[in-house]
Amino acid sequence: MRGSLGLLGRLFAILLLTVLLEFAVGTLIYERTSQLYLQDDEARRLAEHLVIARKLLTEQPPEDRRLLGIQLTTDRYDVHWSPAAPPPPPLSPELERMRRQIIAWEPSLERSQLWLRLSPGRHSEINGGLRLADGSWLYFGMQHSGGKWAFTIGRMGLALIPVLALLLAGWVLIRRTLAPLRDLTHATHRIGFGSEVIVPEAGTADVRNLISAFNAMQSRLHRLINERTETLAAVGHDLRTPLSRLQLRLEAIRDDETRDAMADDLEEMGAMLESLLAFLGGEKDPEPVVRTDIAVSIATVVDAFQDHDQDVSYDGPDHLEMEVRGLSLRRAVRNLIENALHYGDRARVTLLRKGQEVLIRVDDDGPGIPRERLEEVLRPFSRLDDARQRNTRGLGLGLAIVQKAVAAEGGQLILANRPDGGLRAEICLHLPRSAARGG
């Protein structure tokens, strides 16, 4: 599945891109301006140094000028004297502006044939020369000590402070603006699982309208669920009464065969009613999640079948605790065992833990289910018997009830045909790292 930043991440990415673009453009403009100012300052300092050096060298006899050039050399400026004329300097158009600035500060240097060039392969050093009055030459070099870059980096560091503050403030504001949407998302995940969750109406007008519509929709859904649950409870109660009366009247029937047939029909009707209520009921007052020893619960269900001489066995740990809806899970295991015994002669129940998963397996020796219909049988009222013959008991809700109970636990129900015959129904529950002990 393709990853996504989410709405908060996308809005922050847009804010980040906007701020970075503004910062880059602002820094570029400021850097260009700062570079011009720094170059002008360098030109003024170099002009002053050249005027002083020219004056001092001119006043000294030629034999003392080399030593004086060494004395005039500083960490920033390199000065030396030569009686020979220099070769024609290579053109350095990028330094023409600096040359004009130097001459603007000291116009007398223009008569000295001042020239500038960049050292080959070293863009951090500027060389140049000027002619003295007697025809000898003063050569100089100027080192870029990194002042421009230090100034630029320092300025960028200072500029980053308000940028980071703006990003932090933007993140907080965006997060607060989207907080109602997060509450709405959490409520959406919980709808249908428990009581009604009213989301406070907050945020922008559009978000408040959305939350208001969601709350109204949720109220309608819960009202419909409550009405259905109450109707089913009333119908179930009313149907149990005539069923009980019919059960009592069976005793007056002298024909044993007829009485047994009617007793079977009444038992089936009772089972159908119970399965229907189990599948459709429970939304109004859902079973709470409690810490349950599922190993003991499953073993108890198996013992109940064994007490009725059913070939059911259990293989697994003596204890395994986790947070589940105990009654729903027991009903799911019981339905799987009943399904296994209905289509086969025996059921083998296995409980095991694999890493952070708990597996409950029910194997039978029946005919299995055609592969193309493994998903179909999980749907409510689904039967493998398309003709709905009466030798197939129930409403076809057994596996649907199991599927619903397992989904409420956040697990999966997997049906698969076993290689050696029969069907394997496996409940897979995800176990939090700190939610289980024993085993």
C-alpha positions as CSV (number, residue, x, y, z in Angstrom):
1,M,0.0,0.0,0.0
2,R,1.4,3.4,-0.9
3,G,2.4,5.5,2.0
4,S,0.8,8.9,2.7
5,L,1.8,11.9,4.8
6,G,-1.7,12.5,5.9
7,L,-3.5,15.9,6.0
8,L,-1.3,17.2,8.8
9,G,1.9,16.1,7.1
10,R,0.8,17.6,3.7
11,L,-0.1,21.0,5.3
12,F,3.2,21.1,7.1
13,A,5.1,20.1,4.0
14,I,3.4,23.0,2.1
15,L,4.3,25.4,5.0
16,L,7.9,24.1,5.0
17,L,8.3,24.4,1.3
18,T,6.9,28.0,1.4
19,V,9.2,29.1,4.2
20,L,12.2,27.4,2.7
21,L,11.5,29.1,-0.7
22,E,11.1,32.5,1.0
23,F,14.3,31.8,3.0
24,A,16.3,30.8,-0.1
25,V,15.2,33.8,-2.2
26,G,15.7,36.2,0.7
27,T,19.1,34.8,1.4
28,L,20.1,34.9,-2.2
29,I,19.1,38.6,-2.5
30,Y,20.7,39.5,0.7
31,E,23.9,37.6,-0.2
32,R,24.2,39.4,-3.5
33,T,23.7,42.7,-1.7
34,S,26.2,41.7,1.0
35,Q,28.7,40.6,-1.5
36,L,28.6,44.1,-3.1
37,Y,29.1,45.8,0.2
38,L,31.9,43.5,1.2
39,Q,33.6,44.0,-2.2
40,D,33.3,47.8,-1.7
41,D,34.9,47.5,1.7
42,E,37.7,45.3,0.4
43,A,38.3,47.8,-2.4
44,R,38.6,50.7,0.1
45,R,41.0,48.8,2.4
46,L,43.2,47.7,-0.6
47,A,43.3,51.3,-2.0
48,E,44.5,52.6,1.4
49,H,47.1,49.9,1.7
50,L,48.4,50.5,-1.9
51,V,48.7,54.2,-1.5
52,I,50.7,53.8,1.7
53,A,52.9,51.1,0.2
54,R,53.5,53.1,-3.0
55,K,54.5,56.2,-1.0
56,L,56.9,54.3,1.3
57,L,58.6,52.4,-1.6
58,T,59.0,55.5,-3.6
59,E,60.8,57.2,-0.8
60,Q,63.3,54.4,-0.4
61,P,66.3,53.7,-2.5
62,P,65.9,50.7,-4.9
63,E,68.3,48.5,-2.8
64,D,66.1,48.8,0.3
65,R,62.7,48.3,-1.4
66,R,62.7,44.5,-1.4
67,L,63.2,44.4,2.4
68,L,60.6,47.1,2.8
69,G,58.1,45.1,0.8
70,I,58.5,42.2,3.2
71,Q,57.9,44.6,6.1
72,L,54.8,45.9,4.5
73,T,53.4,42.3,4.1
74,T,50.5,41.5,6.5
75,D,48.3,38.4,7.0
76,R,45.9,39.9,4.5
77,Y,48.1,41.7,2.0
78,D,51.3,40.4,0.4
79,V,53.6,43.2,-0.9
80,H,56.9,42.9,-2.8
81,W,58.9,45.1,-5.2
82,S,60.4,44.3,-8.6
83,P,62.4,46.5,-11.0
84,A,61.1,44.5,-14.0
85,A,57.9,45.1,-15.8
86,P,55.3,42.4,-15.5
87,P,54.0,40.3,-18.4
88,P,50.6,41.4,-19.7
89,P,48.1,40.2,-17.1
90,P,45.2,37.9,-18.1
91,L,41.8,39.6,-18.3
92,S,39.7,39.3,-15.2
93,P,36.4,40.9,-16.1
94,E,34.9,39.8,-12.7
95,L,37.4,42.2,-11.0
96,E,36.8,45.2,-13.2
97,R,34.1,46.5,-10.8
98,M,36.5,46.2,-7.9
99,R,39.3,48.0,-9.8
100,R,36.9,50.9,-10.6
101,Q,36.0,51.0,-6.8
102,I,39.7,51.2,-5.9
103,I,40.3,54.0,-8.3
104,A,37.2,55.8,-7.1
105,W,38.7,55.7,-3.6
106,E,42.2,56.7,-4.8
107,P,42.1,58.4,-8.3
108,S,45.9,58.7,-8.3
109,L,46.2,54.9,-8.7
110,E,44.7,55.1,-12.2
111,R,47.9,56.8,-13.4
112,S,49.9,53.9,-12.0
113,Q,48.4,51.4,-14.5
114,L,46.7,49.4,-11.8
115,W,45.7,45.9,-12.8
116,L,44.0,43.0,-11.0
117,R,43.7,39.3,-11.7
118,L,42.6,36.1,-9.9
119,S,45.3,33.6,-9.2
120,P,45.0,30.6,-11.5
121,G,43.1,27.8,-9.8
122,R,42.8,29.8,-6.6
123,H,39.7,31.9,-6.6
124,S,40.3,33.0,-3.0
125,E,43.4,35.1,-3.9
126,I,43.6,38.3,-5.9
127,N,46.9,39.5,-7.4
128,G,47.7,42.8,-8.9
129,G,50.4,45.4,-9.6
130,L,50.9,49.1,-10.1
131,R,53.8,51.1,-11.7
132,L,55.9,53.4,-9.5
133,A,57.2,56.7,-10.7
134,D,60.6,55.4,-11.6
135,G,59.2,52.6,-13.8
136,S,59.6,49.8,-11.2
137,W,56.6,47.8,-10.1
138,L,54.8,47.1,-6.8
139,Y,53.2,43.7,-6.8
140,F,50.6,42.7,-4.2
141,G,48.3,39.8,-3.3
142,M,45.2,39.9,-1.3
143,Q,43.9,36.8,0.6
144,H,40.2,36.2,1.0
145,S,40.3,35.2,4.7
146,G,36.8,33.7,4.5
147,G,35.3,36.9,5.9
148,K,32.6,36.9,3.2
149,W,31.7,33.3,3.8
150,A,31.8,33.7,7.6
151,F,29.6,36.7,7.3
152,T,27.2,34.8,5.0
153,I,27.0,31.7,7.2
154,G,26.5,33.8,10.3
155,R,23.7,35.8,8.6
156,M,22.1,32.5,7.5
157,G,22.3,31.1,11.0
158,L,20.6,34.2,12.4
159,A,18.0,34.1,9.6
160,L,17.2,30.5,10.4
161,I,16.1,31.4,13.9
162,P,12.9,33.1,12.9
163,V,12.4,30.5,10.2
164,L,12.5,27.7,12.7
165,A,10.3,29.7,15.1
166,L,7.8,30.2,12.3
167,L,7.8,26.5,11.4
168,L,7.3,25.5,15.0
169,A,4.4,28.0,15.4
170,G,2.9,26.8,12.1
171,W,3.1,23.2,13.2
172,V,1.4,23.9,16.5
173,L,-1.3,26.0,14.8
174,I,-1.9,23.4,12.1
175,R,-2.0,20.6,14.6
176,R,-4.5,22.5,16.8
177,T,-6.6,23.3,13.7
178,L,-6.7,19.6,12.7
179,A,-7.4,18.3,16.2
180,P,-11.2,18.2,15.7
181,L,-10.6,16.0,12.6
182,R,-8.4,13.6,14.6
183,D,-11.2,13.3,17.2
184,L,-13.7,12.7,14.3
185,T,-11.4,10.0,12.9
186,H,-11.2,8.2,16.3
187,A,-14.9,8.4,16.7
188,T,-15.5,7.0,13.3
189,H,-13.4,3.9,14.2
190,R,-15.5,3.4,17.3
191,I,-18.9,3.8,15.7
192,G,-20.9,0.6,16.0
193,F,-18.7,-0.8,18.8
194,G,-20.3,0.4,22.0
195,S,-22.2,3.5,23.1
196,E,-22.6,6.6,21.0
197,V,-19.5,8.9,20.9
198,I,-20.5,12.5,20.5
199,V,-17.6,14.6,19.0
200,P,-17.4,18.2,20.3
201,E,-18.1,20.7,17.5
202,A,-14.8,22.7,17.1
203,G,-12.5,24.0,14.5
204,T,-13.3,25.9,11.3
205,A,-16.9,26.3,10.0
206,D,-16.4,23.5,7.5
207,V,-15.1,21.2,10.1
208,R,-17.9,22.1,12.6
209,N,-20.5,21.4,9.9
210,L,-18.8,18.0,9.2
211,I,-18.7,17.1,12.9
212,S,-22.4,18.2,13.3
213,A,-23.4,16.0,10.3
214,F,-21.4,13.0,11.7
215,N,-23.0,13.4,15.2
216,A,-26.5,13.5,13.6
217,M,-25.7,10.4,11.4
218,Q,-24.3,8.5,14.4
219,S,-27.4,9.3,16.5
220,R,-29.6,7.9,13.7
221,L,-27.5,4.8,13.4
222,H,-27.6,4.1,17.1
223,R,-31.3,4.8,17.2
224,L,-31.9,2.3,14.5
225,I,-29.6,-0.3,16.2
226,N,-31.4,0.2,19.6
227,E,-34.8,-0.1,18.0
228,R,-33.8,-3.3,16.2
229,T,-32.2,-4.7,19.3
230,E,-35.3,-3.9,21.4
231,T,-37.6,-5.4,18.8
232,L,-35.5,-8.6,18.6
233,A,-35.5,-8.9,22.4
234,A,-39.3,-8.5,22.5
235,V,-39.8,-11.0,19.6
236,G,-37.4,-13.5,21.3
237,H,-39.2,-13.2,24.6
238,D,-42.7,-13.5,22.9
239,L,-41.6,-16.5,20.8
240,R,-40.1,-18.4,23.8
241,T,-43.5,-18.4,25.5
242,P,-45.4,-20.3,22.8
243,L,-42.5,-22.6,22.3
244,S,-42.5,-23.4,26.0
245,R,-46.3,-24.1,25.8
246,L,-45.8,-26.4,22.8
247,Q,-43.1,-28.2,24.7
248,L,-45.5,-28.8,27.6
249,R,-48.3,-30.0,25.3
250,L,-46.0,-32.6,23.8
251,E,-46.5,-34.7,26.9
252,A,-50.2,-35.2,25.9
253,I,-49.3,-36.8,22.6
254,R,-49.4,-40.5,22.9
255,D,-47.7,-41.3,19.6
256,D,-44.0,-41.6,20.4
257,E,-42.9,-41.1,16.9
258,T,-45.0,-38.0,16.4
259,R,-43.9,-36.6,19.8
260,D,-40.2,-37.1,19.1
261,A,-40.5,-35.5,15.6
262,M,-42.3,-32.4,17.1
263,A,-39.7,-32.2,19.9
264,D,-36.9,-32.1,17.3
265,D,-38.7,-29.3,15.5
266,L,-39.2,-27.3,18.6
267,E,-35.6,-27.8,19.6
268,E,-34.5,-26.6,16.1
269,M,-36.8,-23.6,16.3
270,G,-35.3,-22.7,19.7
271,A,-31.8,-23.1,18.3
272,M,-32.6,-20.9,15.3
273,L,-34.1,-18.3,17.6
274,E,-31.0,-18.3,19.8
275,S,-28.6,-18.0,16.9
276,L,-30.6,-15.2,15.4
277,L,-30.5,-13.2,18.7
278,A,-26.8,-14.0,19.1
279,F,-26.0,-12.6,15.6
280,L,-28.2,-9.5,15.6
281,G,-28.1,-8.7,19.3
282,G,-25.5,-7.2,21.5
283,E,-25.0,-3.8,19.8
284,K,-26.9,-1.9,22.5
285,D,-25.1,-3.3,25.5
286,P,-21.9,-4.9,24.1
287,E,-19.8,-7.2,26.2
288,P,-16.9,-5.5,27.9
289,V,-13.3,-6.6,27.3
290,V,-11.9,-8.3,30.4
291,R,-8.8,-10.3,31.1
292,T,-9.7,-13.9,30.5
293,D,-7.9,-17.2,30.7
294,I,-8.8,-18.4,27.2
295,A,-7.1,-21.8,27.7
296,V,-9.4,-22.5,30.7
297,S,-12.5,-21.2,28.7
298,I,-11.8,-23.4,25.7
299,A,-11.1,-26.5,27.9
300,T,-14.4,-25.9,29.6
301,V,-16.3,-25.8,26.3
302,V,-14.5,-29.0,25.2
303,D,-15.4,-30.7,28.6
304,A,-19.1,-29.8,28.0
305,F,-19.1,-31.7,24.7
306,Q,-17.2,-34.6,26.2
307,D,-19.9,-34.8,28.9
308,H,-22.4,-35.5,26.2
309,D,-20.2,-38.3,24.7
310,Q,-19.0,-36.2,21.8
311,D,-15.6,-37.0,20.3
312,V,-13.9,-33.7,21.0
313,S,-10.4,-33.2,22.3
314,Y,-8.2,-30.2,23.5
315,D,-4.5,-29.7,22.9
316,G,-2.8,-26.6,24.3
317,P,-1.5,-24.9,27.4
318,D,-3.2,-25.0,30.7
319,H,-3.3,-21.2,31.0
320,L,-3.1,-18.3,28.6
321,E,-4.5,-14.9,29.6
322,M,-5.4,-12.0,27.3
323,E,-7.9,-9.2,27.1
324,V,-11.0,-10.5,25.2
325,R,-14.8,-10.7,25.3
326,G,-15.0,-14.0,27.1
327,L,-18.6,-15.0,26.4
328,S,-18.4,-14.1,22.7
329,L,-15.2,-16.0,22.2
330,R,-16.6,-19.1,24.0
331,R,-19.7,-19.0,21.8
332,A,-17.5,-18.7,18.7
333,V,-15.4,-21.8,19.7
334,R,-18.6,-23.7,20.6
335,N,-20.1,-22.9,17.2
336,L,-17.0,-24.1,15.4
337,I,-17.1,-27.4,17.4
338,E,-20.8,-27.8,16.6
339,N,-20.1,-27.2,13.0
340,A,-17.3,-29.7,13.0
341,L,-19.5,-32.4,14.6
342,H,-22.3,-31.7,12.3
343,Y,-20.3,-32.4,9.2
344,G,-17.8,-34.9,10.7
345,D,-17.5,-37.4,13.6
346,R,-15.0,-35.7,15.7
347,A,-13.4,-32.3,16.5
348,R,-9.8,-31.5,17.5
349,V,-9.3,-28.2,19.3
350,T,-5.8,-26.7,19.5
351,L,-4.6,-23.6,21.2
352,L,-1.1,-22.3,20.6
353,R,0.8,-19.0,20.6
354,K,3.2,-18.0,17.8
355,G,5.0,-14.8,18.6
356,Q,2.4,-12.1,19.1
357,E,-0.4,-14.2,17.7
358,V,-2.7,-16.6,19.5
359,L,-4.2,-19.3,17.3
360,I,-7.4,-21.4,18.1
361,R,-7.8,-24.3,15.6
362,V,-10.7,-26.6,15.2
363,D,-10.1,-29.5,12.9
364,D,-12.7,-32.0,11.8
365,D,-12.8,-35.1,9.6
366,G,-15.8,-34.1,7.5
367,P,-15.9,-33.5,3.7
368,G,-14.6,-30.0,3.9
369,I,-15.8,-27.0,1.8
370,P,-15.3,-26.4,-1.9
371,R,-12.4,-23.9,-2.2
372,E,-14.5,-21.5,-4.3
373,R,-17.1,-21.3,-1.4
374,L,-14.8,-20.8,1.6
375,E,-15.6,-17.1,1.7
376,E,-19.3,-17.5,0.8
377,V,-20.0,-19.6,3.9
378,L,-18.9,-16.8,6.2
379,R,-21.8,-14.6,5.0
380,P,-25.0,-14.6,7.1
381,F,-27.7,-17.1,6.2
382,S,-25.4,-18.9,3.8
383,R,-25.7,-22.6,3.3
384,L,-23.7,-25.1,1.4
385,D,-27.0,-26.8,0.8
386,D,-28.6,-24.7,-1.9
387,A,-31.9,-26.5,-1.7
388,R,-32.1,-25.7,2.1
389,Q,-33.2,-29.2,2.9
390,R,-34.5,-29.6,6.4
391,N,-31.8,-32.1,7.4
392,T,-29.6,-29.0,7.5
393,R,-30.3,-27.4,10.9
394,G,-30.1,-23.7,11.8
395,L,-30.3,-20.5,9.8
396,G,-26.7,-20.6,8.4
397,L,-25.5,-18.1,11.1
398,G,-23.0,-20.3,12.9
399,L,-19.9,-19.2,11.1
400,A,-21.3,-15.7,10.6
401,I,-21.5,-15.4,14.4
402,V,-17.9,-16.6,14.8
403,Q,-16.8,-14.1,12.1
404,K,-18.5,-11.3,14.0
405,A,-17.1,-12.2,17.4
406,V,-13.5,-12.6,16.0
407,A,-13.8,-9.2,14.1
408,A,-14.8,-7.6,17.4
409,E,-11.5,-8.8,18.9
410,G,-9.5,-7.4,15.9
411,G,-8.7,-10.9,14.7
412,Q,-9.3,-13.1,11.7
413,L,-11.2,-16.3,11.0
414,I,-9.5,-18.5,8.4
415,L,-11.1,-21.5,6.8
416,A,-9.0,-24.1,4.9
417,N,-9.3,-27.6,3.8
418,R,-6.8,-30.0,5.4
419,P,-4.5,-32.0,3.1
420,D,-5.6,-35.3,4.9
421,G,-9.3,-34.5,4.7
422,G,-11.6,-32.3,6.7
423,L,-11.8,-28.6,7.4
424,R,-9.6,-26.4,9.6
425,A,-11.3,-23.3,11.1
426,E,-8.6,-21.1,12.7
427,I,-9.1,-18.0,14.8
428,C,-6.1,-15.7,14.8
429,L,-5.9,-13.2,17.6
430,H,-3.2,-10.5,17.8
431,L,-1.6,-10.4,21.2
432,P,-0.2,-7.0,22.5
433,R,3.4,-7.3,23.8
434,S,2.4,-6.7,27.4
435,A,-1.1,-8.3,27.3
436,A,-0.3,-12.0,27.8
437,R,1.3,-14.1,30.4
438,G,1.5,-17.9,31.1
439,G,1.4,-20.4,28.3
